[in-house]
Amino acid sequence: MINADQYTETDENDLTTGVISDVAGTPFDFRTPKPIGQDIFADHPQLKYSKTYDHNFVLNGSGLKEAATLYAEESGIRLTCFTDQPGVQFYTANGLKTNVACSYMYRHSLRQNMAKTASATRHTAAHA
């Protein structure tokens, strides 16, 4: 679950554009729990280039709030993240490459960073 009604769009280079779009009716709607991979192959322009989630979600509310909850059905482990930041960057690790130090399997990890909106330094008007 991601507590966000909107996300920041990216371009063909996976760079944020400053355009903030609604999650409703898109593969980016994580407001209610669902498997992360459920919609990752959806025919959606934002999944066309990278075929992954690597987007900033604009969190609902202000101050300290629940940002996201991850739940592993097999183990019953639940992780709930709280933040006072306005966004969470959600990445599903599709672009990780194997190197000498580590070996990553395709889509076997994810990352959520609580931070300012991803394009805040590039598109200040969109985040004022």
The first five atom37 places (N, CA, C, CB, O) and aatype in JSON, in Angstrom:
{
  "aatype": [12, 9, 2, 0, 3, 5, 18, 16, 6, 16, 3, 6, 2, 3, 10, 16, 16, 7, 19, 9, 15, 3, 19, 0, 7, 16, 14, 13, 3, 13, 1, 16, 14, 11, 14, 9, 7, 5, 3, 9, 13, 0, 3, 8, 14, 5, 10, 11, 18, 15, 11, 16, 18, 3, 8, 2, 13, 19, 10, 2, 7, 15, 7, 10, 11, 6, 0, 0, 16, 10, 18, 0, 6, 6, 15, 7, 9, 1, 10, 16, 4, 13, 16, 3, 5, 14, 7, 19, 5, 13, 18, 16, 0, 2, 7, 10, 11, 16, 2, 19, 0, 4, 15, 18, 12, 18, 1, 8, 15, 10, 1, 5, 2, 12, 0, 11, 16, 0, 15, 0, 16, 1, 8, 16, 0, 0, 8, 0],
  "atom_mask": [
    [1, 1, 1, 1, 1],
    [1, 1, 1, 1, 1],
    [1, 1, 1, 1, 1],
    [1, 1, 1, 1, 1],
    [1, 1, 1, 1, 1],
    [1, 1, 1, 1, 1],
    [1, 1, 1, 1, 1],
    [1, 1, 1, 1, 1],
    [1, 1, 1, 1, 1],
    [1, 1, 1, 1, 1],
    [1, 1, 1, 1, 1],
    [1, 1, 1, 1, 1],
    [1, 1, 1, 1, 1],
    [1, 1, 1, 1, 1],
    [1, 1, 1, 1, 1],
    [1, 1, 1, 1, 1],
    [1, 1, 1, 1, 1],
    [1, 1, 1, 0, 1],
    [1, 1, 1, 1, 1],
    [1, 1, 1, 1, 1],
    [1, 1, 1, 1, 1],
    [1, 1, 1, 1, 1],
    [1, 1, 1, 1, 1],
    [1, 1, 1, 1, 1],
    [1, 1, 1, 0, 1],
    [1, 1, 1, 1, 1],
    [1, 1, 1, 1, 1],
    [1, 1, 1, 1, 1],
    [1, 1, 1, 1, 1],
    [1, 1, 1, 1, 1],
    [1, 1, 1, 1, 1],
    [1, 1, 1, 1, 1],
    [1, 1, 1, 1, 1],
    [1, 1, 1, 1, 1],
    [1, 1, 1, 1, 1],
    [1, 1, 1, 1, 1],
    [1, 1, 1, 0, 1],
    [1, 1, 1, 1, 1],
    [1, 1, 1, 1, 1],
    [1, 1, 1, 1, 1],
    [1, 1, 1, 1, 1],
    [1, 1, 1, 1, 1],
    [1, 1, 1, 1, 1],
    [1, 1, 1, 1, 1],
    [1, 1, 1, 1, 1],
    [1, 1, 1, 1, 1],
    [1, 1, 1, 1, 1],
    [1, 1, 1, 1, 1],
    [1, 1, 1, 1, 1],
    [1, 1, 1, 1, 1],
    [1, 1, 1, 1, 1],
    [1, 1, 1, 1, 1],
    [1, 1, 1, 1, 1],
    [1, 1, 1, 1, 1],
    [1, 1, 1, 1, 1],
    [1, 1, 1, 1, 1],
    [1, 1, 1, 1, 1],
    [1, 1, 1, 1, 1],
    [1, 1, 1, 1, 1],
    [1, 1, 1, 1, 1],
    [1, 1, 1, 0, 1],
    [1, 1, 1, 1, 1],
    [1, 1, 1, 0, 1],
    [1, 1, 1, 1, 1],
    [1, 1, 1, 1, 1],
    [1, 1, 1, 1, 1],
    [1, 1, 1, 1, 1],
    [1, 1, 1, 1, 1],
    [1, 1, 1, 1, 1],
    [1, 1, 1, 1, 1],
    [1, 1, 1, 1, 1],
    [1, 1, 1, 1, 1],
    [1, 1, 1, 1, 1],
    [1, 1, 1, 1, 1],
    [1, 1, 1, 1, 1],
    [1, 1, 1, 0, 1],
    [1, 1, 1, 1, 1],
    [1, 1, 1, 1, 1],
    [1, 1, 1, 1, 1],
    [1, 1, 1, 1, 1],
    [1, 1, 1, 1, 1],
    [1, 1, 1, 1, 1],
    [1, 1, 1, 1, 1],
    [1, 1, 1, 1, 1],
    [1, 1, 1, 1, 1],
    [1, 1, 1, 1, 1],
    [1, 1, 1, 0, 1],
    [1, 1, 1, 1, 1],
    [1, 1, 1, 1, 1],
    [1, 1, 1, 1, 1],
    [1, 1, 1, 1, 1],
    [1, 1, 1, 1, 1],
    [1, 1, 1, 1, 1],
    [1, 1, 1, 1, 1],
    [1, 1, 1, 0, 1],
    [1, 1, 1, 1, 1],
    [1, 1, 1, 1, 1],
    [1, 1, 1, 1, 1],
    [1, 1, 1, 1, 1],
    [1, 1, 1, 1, 1],
    [1, 1, 1, 1, 1],
    [1, 1, 1, 1, 1],
    [1, 1, 1, 1, 1],
    [1, 1, 1, 1, 1],
    [1, 1, 1, 1, 1],
    [1, 1, 1, 1, 1],
    [1, 1, 1, 1, 1],
    [1, 1, 1, 1, 1],
    [1, 1, 1, 1, 1],
    [1, 1, 1, 1, 1],
    [1, 1, 1, 1, 1],
    [1, 1, 1, 1, 1],
    [1, 1, 1, 1, 1],
    [1, 1, 1, 1, 1],
    [1, 1, 1, 1, 1],
    [1, 1, 1, 1, 1],
    [1, 1, 1, 1, 1],
    [1, 1, 1, 1, 1],
    [1, 1, 1, 1, 1],
    [1, 1, 1, 1, 1],
    [1, 1, 1, 1, 1],
    [1, 1, 1, 1, 1],
    [1, 1, 1, 1, 1],
    [1, 1, 1, 1, 1],
    [1, 1, 1, 1, 1],
    [1, 1, 1, 1, 1],
    [1, 1, 1, 1, 1],
    [1, 1, 1, 1, 1]
  ],
  "atom_positions": [
    [[0.85, -1.17, 0.0], [0.0, 0.0, 0.0], [0.9, 1.23, 0.0], [-0.97, 0.0, 1.22], [1.85, 1.32, 0.77]],
    [[0.58, 2.17, -0.87], [1.26, 3.47, -0.87], [0.18, 4.53, -0.68], [2.09, 3.7, -2.2], [-0.78, 4.58, -1.44]],
    [[0.35, 5.36, 0.32], [-0.63, 6.38, 0.68], [-0.48, 7.61, -0.23], [-0.47, 6.78, 2.16], [-0.07, 8.68, 0.22]],
    [[-0.82, 7.43, -1.51], [-0.65, 8.51, -2.48], [-1.74, 8.46, -3.53], [0.73, 8.44, -3.14], [-2.04, 7.4, -4.08]],
    [[-2.33, 9.61, -3.82], [-3.32, 9.73, -4.88], [-2.67, 10.16, -6.2], [-4.4, 10.73, -4.48], [-3.32, 10.15, -7.24]],
    [[-1.39, 10.53, -6.15], [-0.7, 11.01, -7.34], [0.74, 10.5, -7.38], [-0.72, 12.54, -7.39], [1.32, 10.12, -6.35]],
    [[1.3, 10.5, -8.59], [2.7, 10.14, -8.79], [3.31, 11.1, -9.8], [2.84, 8.66, -9.26], [2.59, 11.78, -10.54]],
    [[4.63, 11.16, -9.84], [5.34, 12.02, -10.77], [5.75, 11.21, -11.99], [6.57, 12.68, -10.09], [6.4, 10.17, -11.85]],
    [[5.38, 11.67, -13.17], [5.7, 10.96, -14.41], [7.19, 11.06, -14.74], [4.87, 11.51, -15.57], [7.88, 11.98, -14.31]],
    [[7.66, 10.08, -15.52], [9.04, 10.07, -16.01], [9.04, 10.07, -17.54], [9.81, 8.85, -15.45], [8.02, 9.77, -18.17]],
    [[10.2, 10.39, -18.12], [10.33, 10.37, -19.56], [11.01, 9.08, -20.02], [11.11, 11.6, -20.05], [11.21, 8.17, -19.22]],
    [[11.37, 9.01, -21.31], [11.97, 7.79, -21.87], [13.34, 7.47, -21.26], [12.11, 7.94, -23.37], [13.84, 6.36, -21.44]],
    [[13.94, 8.42, -20.56], [15.21, 8.19, -19.87], [15.02, 7.96, -18.38], [16.14, 9.36, -20.09], [15.99, 7.97, -17.62]],
    [[13.79, 7.74, -17.95], [13.43, 7.54, -16.55], [13.73, 8.76, -15.67], [14.16, 6.34, -16.0], [13.96, 8.62, -14.47]],
    [[13.74, 9.94, -16.28], [13.91, 11.18, -15.54], [12.54, 11.8, -15.3], [14.85, 12.16, -16.29], [11.68, 11.76, -16.18]],
    [[12.34, 12.38, -14.15], [11.05, 12.98, -13.85], [10.8, 14.18, -14.77], [10.99, 13.42, -12.37], [11.72, 14.91, -15.13]],
    [[9.54, 14.34, -15.13], [9.16, 15.42, -16.05], [8.57, 16.62, -15.33], [8.17, 14.91, -17.06], [8.49, 17.71, -15.9]],
    [[8.17, 16.44, -14.09], [7.47, 17.5, -13.36], [5.97, 17.38, -13.46], [0.0, 0.0, 0.0], [5.24, 18.08, -12.76]],
    [[5.49, 16.48, -14.33], [4.05, 16.25, -14.47], [3.6, 15.33, -13.35], [3.71, 15.64, -15.87], [4.16, 14.25, -13.15]],
    [[2.58, 15.76, -12.62], [2.02, 14.97, -11.53], [0.66, 14.46, -11.98], [1.9, 15.8, -10.21], [-0.21, 15.24, -12.36]],
    [[0.48, 13.13, -11.95], [-0.74, 12.5, -12.45], [-1.44, 11.71, -11.35], [-0.43, 11.59, -13.64], [-0.81, 11.28, -10.39]],
    [[-2.74, 11.53, -11.52], [-3.53, 10.74, -10.58], [-3.23, 9.25, -10.76], [-5.03, 11.01, -10.77], [-3.01, 8.8, -11.89]],
    [[-3.22, 8.51, -9.68], [-2.99, 7.07, -9.73], [-4.27, 6.29, -10.06], [-2.43, 6.58, -8.4], [-4.19, 5.15, -10.53]],
    [[-5.42, 6.89, -9.83], [-6.7, 6.19, -10.01], [-6.82, 5.58, -11.41], [-7.88, 7.15, -9.76], [-6.61, 6.27, -12.42]],
    [[-7.16, 4.3, -11.46], [-7.36, 3.62, -12.72], [-6.09, 3.29, -13.48], [0.0, 0.0, 0.0], [-6.15, 2.95, -14.66]],
    [[-4.94, 3.39, -12.82], [-3.65, 3.1, -13.47], [-2.93, 1.99, -12.71], [-2.77, 4.37, -13.54], [-3.32, 1.63, -11.6]],
    [[-1.87, 1.43, -13.31], [-1.05, 0.45, -12.6], [-0.33, 1.05, -11.39], [-0.04, -0.17, -13.55], [0.27, 0.31, -10.6]],
    [[-0.37, 2.37, -11.24], [0.3, 3.07, -10.14], [-0.6, 3.24, -8.92], [0.78, 4.42, -10.61], [-0.22, 3.91, -7.96]],
    [[-1.77, 2.65, -8.96], [-2.7, 2.77, -7.84], [-2.43, 1.68, -6.81], [-4.17, 2.69, -8.34], [-2.87, 0.54, -6.95]],
    [[-1.69, 2.05, -5.78], [-1.36, 1.16, -4.67], [-2.05, 1.61, -3.39], [0.15, 1.08, -4.46], [-1.59, 1.3, -2.3]],
    [[-3.15, 2.35, -3.52], [-3.83, 2.86, -2.33], [-4.47, 1.75, -1.52], [-4.88, 3.87, -2.71], [-4.67, 1.9, -0.32]],
    [[-4.79, 0.65, -2.15], [-5.23, -0.54, -1.44], [-4.22, -1.64, -1.74], [-6.7, -0.97, -1.86], [-3.63, -1.65, -2.82]],
    [[-4.0, -2.55, -0.81], [-2.98, -3.58, -1.0], [-3.23, -4.43, -2.24], [-2.91, -4.47, 0.22], [-4.36, -4.81, -2.54]],
    [[-2.15, -4.72, -2.96], [-2.17, -5.63, -4.1], [-0.75, -6.14, -4.32], [-2.72, -4.92, -5.39], [0.21, -5.5, -3.88]],
    [[-0.59, -7.28, -4.97], [0.77, -7.75, -5.28], [1.49, -6.72, -6.14], [0.72, -9.12, -6.01], [0.91, -6.16, -7.07]],
    [[2.75, -6.47, -5.83], [3.51, -5.46, -6.56], [3.55, -5.75, -8.05], [4.93, -5.37, -6.01], [3.45, -4.83, -8.86]],
    [[3.69, -7.01, -8.44], [3.79, -7.36, -9.84], [2.47, -7.49, -10.58], [0.0, 0.0, 0.0], [2.46, -7.79, -11.77]],
    [[1.37, -7.28, -9.9], [0.05, -7.49, -10.52], [-0.14, -6.72, -11.82], [-1.04, -7.1, -9.54], [-0.68, -7.25, -12.78]],
    [[0.3, -5.47, -11.86], [0.07, -4.63, -13.03], [1.35, -4.18, -13.73], [-0.72, -3.41, -12.63], [1.31, -3.29, -14.57]],
    [[2.48, -4.78, -13.39], [3.76, -4.29, -13.9], [3.91, -4.48, -15.41], [4.89, -4.98, -13.18], [4.73, -3.8, -16.03]],
    [[3.16, -5.39, -16.0], [3.22, -5.6, -17.45], [2.08, -4.89, -18.17], [3.17, -7.09, -17.76], [1.87, -5.1, -19.36]],
    [[1.35, -4.04, -17.45], [0.21, -3.33, -18.05], [0.68, -2.45, -19.21], [-0.52, -2.47, -16.99], [1.81, -1.96, -19.23]],
    [[-0.22, -2.26, -20.16], [0.05, -1.4, -21.3], [-0.23, 0.04, -20.88], [-0.83, -1.8, -22.54], [-1.31, 0.58, -21.1]],
    [[0.78, 0.65, -20.26], [0.66, 2.02, -19.77], [1.91, 2.78, -20.2], [0.48, 2.05, -18.21], [3.01, 2.25, -20.08]],
    [[1.75, 4.01, -20.69], [2.9, 4.77, -21.19], [4.05, 4.88, -20.18], [2.46, 6.15, -21.59], [5.21, 4.89, -20.58]],
    [[3.74, 4.97, -18.9], [4.79, 5.13, -17.89], [5.58, 3.84, -17.63], [4.17, 5.61, -16.6], [6.64, 3.89, -17.01]],
    [[5.07, 2.71, -18.08], [5.78, 1.45, -17.94], [6.44, 1.02, -19.25], [4.83, 0.36, -17.46], [7.12, 0.0, -19.3]],
    [[6.24, 1.79, -20.3], [6.71, 1.44, -21.64], [8.23, 1.36, -21.73], [6.21, 2.45, -22.64], [8.76, 0.39, -22.27]],
    [[8.94, 2.36, -21.21], [10.38, 2.44, -21.42], [11.17, 1.53, -20.49], [10.84, 3.85, -21.24], [11.97, 0.73, -20.95]],
    [[10.95, 1.64, -19.21], [11.76, 0.9, -18.26], [11.15, -0.43, -17.85], [12.01, 1.72, -17.04], [11.83, -1.28, -17.29]],
    [[9.87, -0.6, -18.11], [9.15, -1.81, -17.72], [9.29, -2.08, -16.22], [9.65, -3.01, -18.52], [9.41, -3.23, -15.79]],
    [[9.26, -1.0, -15.46], [9.44, -1.11, -14.02], [8.74, 0.05, -13.32], [10.93, -1.13, -13.65], [8.37, 1.04, -13.95]],
    [[8.57, -0.09, -12.04], [8.19, 1.06, -11.22], [9.49, 1.7, -10.76], [7.27, 0.64, -10.0], [10.3, 1.07, -10.08]],
    [[9.68, 2.92, -11.11], [10.78, 3.74, -10.59], [10.24, 5.17, -10.59], [12.11, 3.6, -11.47], [10.73, 6.04, -11.31]],
    [[9.24, 5.38, -9.76], [8.49, 6.63, -9.76], [8.35, 7.17, -8.34], [7.11, 6.42, -10.39], [8.38, 6.44, -7.36]],
    [[8.2, 8.48, -8.28], [7.96, 9.15, -7.01], [6.45, 9.29, -6.82], [8.66, 10.53, -6.97], [5.74, 9.76, -7.71]],
    [[5.98, 8.88, -5.67], [4.56, 9.01, -5.33], [4.41, 10.2, -4.39], [4.01, 7.71, -4.68], [5.15, 10.32, -3.41]],
    [[3.45, 11.06, -4.69], [3.19, 12.25, -3.88], [2.27, 11.83, -2.74], [2.54, 13.41, -4.74], [1.1, 11.54, -2.96]],
    [[2.81, 11.8, -1.55], [2.06, 11.28, -0.4], [0.92, 12.19, 0.01], [3.0, 11.07, 0.77], [1.01, 13.41, -0.09]],
    [[-0.15, 11.57, 0.48], [-1.3, 12.31, 1.01], [-0.98, 12.82, 2.41], [-2.58, 11.42, 1.03], [-0.31, 12.14, 3.18]],
    [[-1.46, 14.02, 2.73], [-1.32, 14.56, 4.08], [-0.03, 15.33, 4.27], [0.0, 0.0, 0.0], [0.8, 15.43, 3.37]],
    [[0.1, 15.85, 5.47], [1.31, 16.59, 5.84], [1.73, 16.14, 7.23], [1.07, 18.14, 5.79], [0.98, 15.47, 7.94]],
    [[2.95, 16.53, 7.62], [3.46, 16.09, 8.91], [3.76, 14.6, 8.88], [0.0, 0.0, 0.0], [3.84, 14.0, 7.8]],
    [[3.92, 14.0, 10.04], [4.21, 12.58, 10.13], [2.97, 11.79, 9.7], [4.64, 12.2, 11.56], [1.88, 12.0, 10.23]],
    [[3.15, 10.88, 8.75], [2.02, 10.1, 8.22], [2.51, 8.73, 7.78], [1.34, 10.85, 7.05], [3.7, 8.53, 7.53]],
    [[1.57, 7.8, 7.67], [1.89, 6.49, 7.1], [2.1, 6.68, 5.61], [0.76, 5.44, 7.39], [1.23, 7.2, 4.91]],
    [[3.27, 6.26, 5.13], [3.6, 6.43, 3.72], [3.32, 5.16, 2.93], [5.05, 6.83, 3.56], [2.74, 5.21, 1.85]],
    [[3.74, 4.03, 3.46], [3.62, 2.78, 2.71], [3.65, 1.6, 3.66], [4.73, 2.66, 1.66], [4.23, 1.66, 4.74]],
    [[3.03, 0.53, 3.23], [3.07, -0.73, 3.97], [3.39, -1.85, 2.99], [1.73, -1.01, 4.71], [2.75, -1.96, 1.95]],
    [[4.36, -2.65, 3.34], [4.7, -3.84, 2.57], [4.32, -5.06, 3.4], [6.22, -3.87, 2.19], [4.48, -5.06, 4.62]],
    [[3.81, -6.09, 2.73], [3.39, -7.29, 3.44], [3.78, -8.51, 2.61], [1.86, -7.27, 3.71], [3.49, -8.58, 1.42]],
    [[4.45, -9.46, 3.26], [4.82, -10.72, 2.61], [3.86, -11.79, 3.09], [6.31, -11.11, 2.93], [3.9, -12.2, 4.25]],
    [[3.01, -12.24, 2.21], [1.99, -13.21, 2.58], [2.59, -14.52, 3.09], [1.08, -13.49, 1.39], [2.08, -15.11, 4.05]],
    [[3.67, -14.99, 2.46], [4.27, -16.27, 2.85], [4.8, -16.26, 4.28], [5.4, -16.62, 1.9], [4.62, -17.24, 5.01]],
    [[5.43, -15.18, 4.68], [6.05, -15.13, 6.02], [5.19, -14.4, 7.04], [7.4, -14.46, 5.93], [5.37, -14.57, 8.25]],
    [[4.26, -13.57, 6.57], [3.46, -12.76, 7.46], [4.16, -11.5, 7.94], [0.0, 0.0, 0.0], [3.64, -10.78, 8.8]],
    [[5.35, -11.24, 7.39], [6.1, -10.05, 7.8], [5.46, -8.81, 7.18], [7.59, -10.17, 7.38], [5.11, -8.79, 6.0]],
    [[5.32, -7.77, 8.0], [4.74, -6.5, 7.57], [5.71, -5.39, 7.93], [3.34, -6.27, 8.22], [6.25, -5.35, 9.04]],
    [[5.93, -4.48, 6.99], [6.76, -3.31, 7.22], [5.92, -2.08, 6.9], [8.07, -3.35, 6.35], [5.44, -1.92, 5.78]],
    [[5.75, -1.22, 7.89], [5.01, 0.02, 7.7], [5.98, 1.18, 7.86], [3.82, 0.15, 8.7], [6.7, 1.27, 8.85]],
    [[6.0, 2.06, 6.86], [6.92, 3.2, 6.86], [6.14, 4.48, 7.13], [7.68, 3.3, 5.51], [5.09, 4.73, 6.53]],
    [[6.67, 5.29, 8.03], [6.11, 6.6, 8.34], [7.13, 7.65, 7.95], [5.72, 6.71, 9.86], [8.33, 7.4, 8.02]],
    [[6.67, 8.82, 7.54], [7.58, 9.89, 7.17], [6.9, 11.24, 7.33], [8.07, 9.71, 5.73], [5.68, 11.35, 7.38]],
    [[7.73, 12.27, 7.4], [7.22, 13.63, 7.34], [7.57, 14.26, 5.98], [7.8, 14.48, 8.51], [7.33, 15.45, 5.76]],
    [[8.13, 13.45, 5.09], [8.49, 13.92, 3.76], [7.28, 13.88, 2.82], [9.65, 13.07, 3.19], [6.34, 13.13, 3.08]],
    [[7.28, 14.66, 1.74], [6.13, 14.72, 0.85], [6.04, 13.6, -0.19], [6.14, 16.01, 0.14], [5.02, 13.47, -0.87]],
    [[7.11, 12.78, -0.32], [7.07, 11.76, -1.37], [7.78, 10.49, -0.98], [0.0, 0.0, 0.0], [8.55, 10.44, -0.01]],
    [[7.51, 9.45, -1.76], [8.22, 8.18, -1.63], [8.59, 7.72, -3.04], [7.33, 7.1, -0.89], [7.75, 7.66, -3.93]],
    [[9.86, 7.41, -3.23], [10.35, 6.87, -4.49], [10.23, 5.36, -4.41], [11.82, 7.31, -4.8], [10.8, 4.73, -3.52]],
    [[9.48, 4.77, -5.34], [9.22, 3.33, -5.34], [9.91, 2.72, -6.57], [7.68, 3.02, -5.34], [9.62, 3.1, -7.7]],
    [[10.8, 1.77, -6.34], [11.6, 1.15, -7.4], [11.58, -0.35, -7.23], [13.06, 1.68, -7.38], [11.8, -0.86, -6.13]],
    [[11.31, -1.07, -8.32], [11.18, -2.53, -8.25], [12.38, -3.3, -8.76], [9.98, -2.96, -9.01], [12.27, -4.49, -9.06]],
    [[13.53, -2.66, -8.86], [14.8, -3.33, -9.11], [14.88, -4.08, -10.44], [15.07, -4.29, -8.02], [15.55, -5.11, -10.52]],
    [[14.24, -3.59, -11.46], [14.34, -4.25, -12.76], [15.64, -3.91, -13.47], [13.17, -3.86, -13.64], [16.09, -4.66, -14.33]],
    [[16.26, -2.79, -13.11], [17.45, -2.34, -13.81], [18.76, -2.7, -13.14], [0.0, 0.0, 0.0], [19.82, -2.29, -13.62]],
    [[18.71, -3.45, -12.05], [19.95, -3.81, -11.37], [20.73, -4.81, -12.21], [19.67, -4.39, -9.98], [20.16, -5.75, -12.77]],
    [[22.01, -4.61, -12.29], [22.89, -5.48, -13.07], [23.73, -6.33, -12.1], [23.8, -4.66, -14.02], [24.07, -5.89, -11.01]],
    [[24.05, -7.54, -12.54], [24.93, -8.39, -11.76], [26.35, -7.85, -11.85], [24.86, -9.87, -12.25], [26.8, -7.46, -12.93]],
    [[27.05, -7.81, -10.73], [28.45, -7.4, -10.74], [29.26, -8.34, -9.86], [28.59, -5.93, -10.26], [28.74, -9.32, -9.34]],
    [[30.53, -8.03, -9.7], [31.42, -8.9, -8.94], [30.98, -9.03, -7.49], [32.84, -8.38, -9.0], [31.04, -10.12, -6.92]],
    [[30.53, -7.94, -6.89], [30.2, -7.94, -5.46], [28.84, -8.57, -5.16], [30.23, -6.53, -4.94], [28.67, -9.19, -4.11]],
    [[27.89, -8.42, -6.06], [26.52, -8.86, -5.76], [25.88, -9.49, -6.98], [25.67, -7.7, -5.28], [26.27, -9.23, -8.11]],
    [[24.89, -10.31, -6.73], [24.08, -10.87, -7.81], [22.62, -10.61, -7.47], [24.36, -12.39, -8.0], [22.12, -11.08, -6.45]],
    [[21.94, -9.87, -8.33], [20.54, -9.53, -8.12], [19.69, -10.27, -9.14], [20.32, -8.0, -8.23], [20.01, -10.28, -10.33]],
    [[18.63, -10.88, -8.68], [17.71, -11.52, -9.59], [16.66, -10.49, -10.03], [17.05, -12.76, -8.93], [16.23, -9.65, -9.24]],
    [[16.26, -10.59, -11.28], [15.29, -9.68, -11.86], [14.02, -9.63, -11.02], [14.96, -10.09, -13.3], [13.38, -10.65, -10.79]],
    [[13.66, -8.42, -10.56], [12.45, -8.17, -9.77], [12.39, -8.93, -8.45], [11.25, -8.51, -10.58], [11.3, -9.27, -7.99]],
    [[13.52, -9.21, -7.85], [13.51, -9.9, -6.56], [13.8, -8.97, -5.4], [14.51, -11.01, -6.57], [14.09, -9.43, -4.29]],
    [[13.73, -7.69, -5.63], [13.87, -6.73, -4.53], [13.13, -5.46, -4.89], [15.36, -6.44, -4.23], [12.69, -5.28, -6.03]],
    [[13.0, -4.6, -3.92], [12.38, -3.31, -4.15], [12.98, -2.31, -3.21], [10.85, -3.38, -3.98], [13.65, -2.67, -2.24]],
    [[12.73, -1.05, -3.5], [13.25, 0.01, -2.65], [12.19, 1.09, -2.53], [14.58, 0.59, -3.22], [11.5, 1.42, -3.5]],
    [[12.07, 1.63, -1.33], [11.21, 2.78, -1.1], [12.01, 3.81, -0.32], [9.91, 2.37, -0.34], [12.43, 3.55, 0.81]],
    [[12.2, 4.97, -0.91], [12.91, 6.07, -0.24], [11.9, 7.14, 0.12], [14.04, 6.65, -1.14], [11.14, 7.59, -0.74]],
    [[11.89, 7.55, 1.36], [11.05, 8.66, 1.78], [11.85, 9.94, 1.58], [10.58, 8.5, 3.28], [12.92, 10.1, 2.16]],
    [[11.33, 10.84, 0.75], [12.13, 12.03, 0.41], [11.25, 13.11, -0.17], [13.24, 11.67, -0.57], [10.03, 12.97, -0.28]],
    [[11.9, 14.19, -0.55], [11.21, 15.23, -1.31], [10.75, 14.6, -2.62], [12.14, 16.48, -1.57], [11.21, 13.52, -2.98]],
    [[9.86, 15.26, -3.32], [9.45, 14.72, -4.61], [10.65, 14.66, -5.53], [8.31, 15.57, -5.24], [11.53, 15.51, -5.47]],
    [[10.69, 13.66, -6.38], [11.88, 13.35, -7.17], [12.36, 14.49, -8.05], [11.6, 12.17, -8.03], [13.56, 14.64, -8.25]],
    [[11.46, 15.28, -8.57], [11.87, 16.32, -9.51], [11.94, 17.69, -8.85], [10.92, 16.37, -10.68], [11.99, 18.7, -9.55]],
    [[11.95, 17.75, -7.54], [11.9, 19.03, -6.84], [13.04, 19.96, -7.24], [11.93, 18.81, -5.35], [12.86, 21.18, -7.3]],
    [[14.2, 19.4, -7.52], [15.32, 20.26, -7.9], [15.28, 20.67, -9.36], [16.63, 19.57, -7.62], [15.89, 21.67, -9.73]],
    [[14.56, 19.92, -10.19], [14.47, 20.21, -11.62], [13.23, 20.99, -11.98], [14.51, 18.93, -12.4], [13.24, 21.75, -12.96]],
    [[12.16, 20.84, -11.23], [10.87, 21.43, -11.57], [10.26, 22.07, -10.33], [9.92, 20.37, -12.15], [9.28, 21.56, -9.8]],
    [[10.82, 23.14, -9.88], [10.39, 23.74, -8.62], [8.96, 24.24, -8.66], [11.29, 24.87, -8.25], [8.29, 24.22, -7.63]],
    [[8.47, 24.69, -9.8], [7.11, 25.22, -9.88], [6.07, 24.14, -9.6], [6.85, 25.83, -11.26], [5.01, 24.43, -9.03]],
    [[6.35, 22.92, -9.99], [5.4, 21.82, -9.79], [5.31, 21.39, -8.34], [5.8, 20.63, -10.64], [4.39, 20.67, -7.96]],
    [[6.27, 21.83, -7.52], [6.3, 21.34, -6.15], [6.3, 22.49, -5.14], [7.53, 20.47, -5.93], [6.69, 22.3, -3.98]],
    [[5.86, 23.64, -5.55], [5.86, 24.82, -4.65], [4.75, 24.7, -3.64], [5.72, 26.13, -5.45], [4.59, 25.59, -2.8]]
  ]
}
